[in-house]
Amino acid sequence: MAVSVLIVEDDKNIAELLQMYLEKEGYAVTVAHDGGAGLSKFRAIKPDLVMLDVMMPVMDGWGVCKAIRAESQTPVIMLTAKGETDDKVTGLKTGADDYITKPFEMREVLARIEAVLRRTGNTVTKKNERRLVFDKLVIDMDAFELTVDGKKVDTPPKEMELLFHLASSPNRVYTRNQLLDEVWGFDYFGDSRTVDVHVKRLREKLEGVSDQWTVKTVWGVGYKFEVVG
C-alpha cells in the first residue's frame, strides 16, 4: 500500500510539481489549495504525512497544523517562502515535524519526507511498489537490479528508471517529452532522441524474452510497456 501524502499549497504550480514528483516516487497524493479544504481532506483521507504551506487563504498553515495536532500525530512538514528563524521556531512549536524553505530541490523534499516518516515511526513503505514482477522479468528499484529470464543483467540507472516508469503503468502510452520530464527531470535540456537511444538499449536486453509483455513503439506518439491479456 502506497504512503499517502496530503499537499496543502495555494500556489498551484508548486502543488502540481510536488504532486508529479511524489507520484513518480510511488506516493499516493491528494492536493488542497487552501487551509480550510486542506483540513477537510485531512479528516476525510487520514493521510500518512501532510505537506503544509504557511501563507494560505481561509486558514493559514499554523492554524491547520494546530488543528491537526489537536486530533492526530500525523507527521507535518511546513512549506514557506520565508527563511527566518522565527518562522521555523513557530512551526516547530505548533507541532510541525520539519520545515522546508522555498525554493527547494525535489531531492531534498524526498529525503526529508523519508527522514520524517522514519523518525515518526511510520512504518508504511513503498517497497512492494518499487519491485515489479512480470513473466521472466523482475525490475527491483530498491536493489537497482534487473533480472531477465532468471539472470541479473547489468543496466545503467537511467535505463532502469525508464523501464520501471513504463512498466509501472502497463499499456499506458507516454510521449517522448513526458518521459524526458518524468524520468530525466524538468531541468533536462536535451534531445528527445535520448529516449529512443535508451529504449533501443533496453530492447537489446529484453527482446524475445517473453510473449506476455514488450516495450512497444506507438508510432507518432511514443512508447508503452505492453502487457498481453
Backbone torsions as a table, in degrees:
resi	resn	phi	psi	omega
1	MET	NA	132.7	-176.1
2	ALA	-72.5	149.7	172.8
3	VAL	-69.6	130.3	-178.8
4	SER	-97.2	132.3	-179.1
5	VAL	-123.8	130.5	173.3
6	LEU	-102.6	121.2	177.0
7	ILE	-102.9	120.9	177.1
8	VAL	-114.6	102.9	-170.5
9	GLU	-151.9	122.8	-176.4
10	ASP	-80.5	-17.7	175.1
11	ASP	-81.4	106.9	-172.0
12	LYS	-65.3	-30.3	178.6
13	ASN	-66.1	-44.5	179.0
14	ILE	-65.7	-42.8	179.9
15	ALA	-60.4	-42.4	-179.1
16	GLU	-66.8	-40.6	179.0
17	LEU	-62.5	-47.5	177.9
18	LEU	-59.8	-45.9	-178.4
19	GLN	-60.2	-44.9	-177.0
20	MET	-62.4	-46.1	-179.0
21	TYR	-67.8	-42.1	-178.1
22	LEU	-67.9	-39.5	177.4
23	GLU	-65.6	-35.3	175.9
24	LYS	-61.1	-33.0	179.6
25	GLU	-84.7	1.0	175.1
26	GLY	99.2	4.0	178.2
27	TYR	-80.2	150.4	171.8
28	ALA	-93.7	118.4	-169.1
29	VAL	-115.5	134.7	171.5
30	THR	-121.1	142.3	-176.3
31	VAL	-123.2	139.4	170.1
32	ALA	-130.4	148.7	-173.9
33	HIS	-109.6	5.5	170.3
34	ASP	-150.4	164.1	-173.7
35	GLY	-62.9	-38.6	180.0
36	GLY	-64.0	-47.1	178.4
37	ALA	-64.6	-36.6	179.3
38	GLY	-61.4	-44.8	-179.6
39	LEU	-65.6	-39.7	177.6
40	SER	-62.4	-44.2	179.9
41	LYS	-68.6	-34.3	176.9
42	PHE	-58.8	-46.8	-178.1
43	ARG	-68.9	-29.3	-177.5
44	ALA	-78.2	-42.6	-172.6
45	ILE	-103.8	-14.6	-179.1
46	LYS	46.8	67.0	-176.6
47	PRO	-68.5	166.1	177.7
48	ASP	-80.7	-23.5	-178.6
49	LEU	-155.6	147.0	178.5
50	VAL	-120.2	132.6	171.0
51	MET	-108.0	121.7	-163.4
52	LEU	-129.5	117.5	175.0
53	ASP	-72.3	152.1	-179.0
54	VAL	-84.0	-55.9	-175.4
55	MET	-89.2	105.1	-178.4
56	MET	-143.4	156.3	174.6
57	PRO	-72.7	166.4	178.2
58	VAL	71.7	-59.8	177.7
59	MET	-148.8	130.1	-178.2
60	ASP	-77.6	172.0	-175.7
61	GLY	-61.1	-35.7	178.9
62	TRP	-61.0	-44.2	-179.0
63	GLY	-63.7	-42.1	179.0
64	VAL	-64.6	-43.6	-179.0
65	CYS	-61.8	-43.4	178.3
66	LYS	-61.2	-42.5	-179.8
67	ALA	-64.8	-40.6	178.0
68	ILE	-62.8	-44.4	-177.4
69	ARG	-67.1	-24.5	179.3
70	ALA	-69.6	-19.2	-176.1
71	GLU	-131.6	-2.6	-175.3
72	SER	-159.5	155.2	174.0
73	GLN	-104.7	20.6	177.8
74	THR	-55.3	130.8	180.0
75	PRO	-59.1	138.6	-179.2
76	VAL	-127.4	128.9	172.9
77	ILE	-112.9	122.9	-179.4
78	MET	-85.7	140.6	175.9
79	LEU	-118.1	130.7	177.6
80	THR	-155.3	154.0	177.1
81	ALA	-80.4	-14.5	-178.5
82	LYS	-87.0	142.9	-179.3
83	GLY	-115.9	9.3	-176.7
84	GLU	-67.6	145.5	-179.9
85	THR	-59.0	-37.1	-179.1
86	ASP	-57.9	-40.8	-180.0
87	ASP	-65.2	-39.9	179.6
88	LYS	-64.8	-42.6	178.8
89	VAL	-62.5	-44.4	178.8
90	THR	-59.3	-44.8	179.8
91	GLY	-60.3	-44.9	-178.3
92	LEU	-70.1	-36.8	177.5
93	LYS	-67.2	-31.5	179.7
94	THR	-71.0	-18.3	178.1
95	GLY	118.5	6.2	178.6
96	ALA	-68.6	150.5	-179.0
97	ASP	-93.7	-22.9	178.3
98	ASP	-160.2	174.6	-169.2
99	TYR	-148.5	125.1	179.1
100	ILE	-122.9	128.6	-179.7
101	THR	-93.9	132.8	174.7
102	LYS	-79.5	149.8	-6.6
103	PRO	-75.1	149.6	-177.2
104	PHE	-125.2	163.0	174.1
105	GLU	-99.5	141.1	-176.0
106	MET	-62.9	-31.1	178.4
107	ARG	-62.0	-38.0	177.9
108	GLU	-66.9	-43.6	179.9
109	VAL	-58.7	-48.5	-179.2
110	LEU	-61.4	-42.5	179.9
111	ALA	-64.2	-40.6	-179.8
112	ARG	-68.6	-39.0	176.8
113	ILE	-59.5	-48.8	-179.1
114	GLU	-62.3	-40.1	-179.6
115	ALA	-65.5	-43.1	-179.9
116	VAL	-65.0	-42.3	178.9
117	LEU	-62.8	-39.3	176.6
118	ARG	-66.2	-45.0	-174.3
119	ARG	-66.3	-35.3	-176.9
120	THR	-90.1	4.1	175.0
121	GLY	76.9	17.9	176.4
122	ASN	-78.0	111.7	-173.5
123	THR	-92.8	3.8	177.4
124	VAL	-65.4	129.6	-178.6
125	THR	-125.2	164.6	177.4
126	LYS	-104.9	16.0	-170.0
127	LYS	-56.9	-44.8	-178.4
128	ASN	-61.6	-31.7	-178.4
129	GLU	-82.3	-8.9	178.4
130	ARG	-94.7	3.6	179.3
131	ARG	-132.5	112.4	-178.9
132	LEU	-108.0	136.6	-177.7
133	VAL	-125.1	125.2	174.2
134	PHE	-129.7	178.5	178.6
135	ASP	-58.2	116.8	178.5
136	LYS	60.6	23.4	-178.9
137	LEU	-146.1	127.9	174.3
138	VAL	-129.0	123.6	177.4
139	ILE	-110.9	106.8	-175.9
140	ASP	-112.9	103.3	-175.8
141	MET	-81.6	-17.7	175.6
142	ASP	-71.9	-43.0	178.3
143	ALA	-90.2	-7.0	-174.2
144	PHE	51.8	49.9	-179.6
145	GLU	-124.7	137.2	174.3
146	LEU	-112.2	121.8	179.3
147	THR	-112.8	119.0	-177.4
148	VAL	-119.0	119.0	-179.8
149	ASP	52.5	42.5	175.6
150	GLY	84.5	-3.2	-178.2
151	LYS	-117.3	136.4	176.6
152	LYS	-73.3	132.2	-176.9
153	VAL	-116.6	123.9	177.6
154	ASP	-61.1	124.2	-176.2
155	THR	-139.9	125.2	178.4
156	PRO	-59.2	151.7	-176.7
157	PRO	-52.2	-45.3	-176.9
158	LYS	-66.6	-34.6	175.7
159	GLU	-65.7	-41.3	177.5
160	MET	-60.7	-46.8	-177.9
161	GLU	-63.8	-40.1	179.6
162	LEU	-64.8	-47.0	-179.6
163	LEU	-63.6	-43.6	179.6
164	PHE	-61.7	-42.0	-178.9
165	HIS	-63.1	-45.6	178.9
166	LEU	-65.1	-45.7	-174.8
167	ALA	-73.3	-19.0	178.0
168	SER	-68.7	-22.4	178.4
169	SER	-128.9	74.7	-177.0
170	PRO	-54.7	137.4	176.8
171	ASN	71.6	2.6	174.1
172	ARG	-84.9	134.1	-179.8
173	VAL	-90.4	130.1	176.3
174	TYR	-113.7	136.7	171.7
175	THR	-76.3	163.8	177.5
176	ARG	-60.7	-41.4	-179.2
177	ASN	-65.5	-37.3	175.7
178	GLN	-61.3	-43.6	-179.3
179	LEU	-66.7	-38.6	176.5
180	LEU	-61.1	-44.5	-179.7
181	ASP	-65.4	-46.6	-168.9
182	GLU	-86.4	-24.2	179.8
183	VAL	-104.3	-45.4	-178.6
184	TRP	-86.1	-26.9	177.4
185	GLY	108.0	158.5	-176.1
186	PHE	-68.5	-19.3	-178.3
187	ASP	-90.8	8.2	-178.9
188	TYR	-82.5	123.1	176.4
189	PHE	-119.1	97.0	-177.2
190	GLY	-160.0	-174.5	-175.9
191	ASP	-82.9	138.3	178.9
192	SER	-65.2	-14.2	176.8
193	ARG	-67.1	-15.0	173.4
194	THR	-54.4	-41.0	179.2
195	VAL	-62.4	-45.3	-179.4
196	ASP	-58.5	-42.2	-179.3
197	VAL	-62.5	-44.1	-179.3
198	HIS	-68.2	-38.2	176.7
199	VAL	-63.4	-41.8	179.5
200	LYS	-59.9	-42.0	179.7
201	ARG	-67.1	-38.1	177.4
202	LEU	-64.1	-42.3	-178.8
203	ARG	-62.5	-35.0	177.5
204	GLU	-60.6	-30.6	180.0
205	LYS	-85.3	-26.6	-168.3
206	LEU	-112.0	-16.0	-172.4
207	GLU	-57.2	128.6	173.9
208	GLY	77.6	5.1	-177.5
209	VAL	-72.1	-41.7	-177.4
210	SER	-144.4	149.6	175.2
211	ASP	-96.1	8.8	-177.9
212	GLN	-98.2	-11.6	179.3
213	TRP	-155.6	160.1	176.3
214	THR	-162.8	152.7	170.5
215	VAL	-87.5	109.0	-168.9
216	LYS	-109.2	140.2	172.8
217	THR	-84.3	129.5	172.5
218	VAL	-104.5	102.2	-169.6
219	TRP	-57.7	132.3	179.2
220	GLY	81.7	-3.4	-178.7
221	VAL	-124.4	-67.1	-177.5
222	GLY	172.6	-127.6	-173.9
223	TYR	-137.5	157.8	171.2
224	LYS	-148.4	157.6	171.9
225	PHE	-95.6	102.2	-173.2
226	GLU	-90.2	127.1	177.0
227	VAL	-112.0	129.4	-177.5
228	VAL	-87.2	136.9	175.4
229	GLY	87.6	NA	NA
